[in-house]
Amino acid sequence: MTEPLEKRLEKAMAELQAAQEAVARTERELRQASFAVLSSDRAVRATVGPQGELSGIEFLENKYRDMSPQELAASVLEAANAARLKMNRHVMKAMAPFTEPSSNVPELKGFELDWERIFGPEVLREDDEDTAREAQAATPAWRDALGEDGED
């Protein structure tokens, strides 16, 4: 027995209204979000805001005093890029439910978002503990630039 069109339309409108409210609530929450990330050398902490904008830089434990300008710049860029990536992934996770089709109203397909176009290809890589450990263990970019491999 099929459901009358009027009833299906009523359900679809109610679900659409709920989705719009949820999107608005999520947008409000995201506007308050920020992420701070420490550079692998633990010299810099960068904080980004909800649109990935750099909102703070902290130089920790006076480590910057013993760094060359290139080393310090590399640490700032590393921390800022990692914080931006973390924010991008947070936005994707928060918005993911709105990209799914409705389970109650099959005609509501969900929003199509091209995350790679919005954030770039690096945001689509897995964000797990192994990846984080690998990033911490990787040779900092400033060592590559200086021709150092990180081994003593």
Secondary structure, 3 states (H helix, E strand, C coil): CCCCHHHHHHHHHHHHHHHHHHHHHHHHHHHCCCEEEECCCCCEEEEECCCCCEEEEEECCCHHHHCCHHHHHHHHHHHHHHHHHHHHHHHHHHHHHHHCCCCCCCCCCCCCCCHHHHHCHHHHCCCCHHHHHHHHHCCCHHHHHHCCCCCC
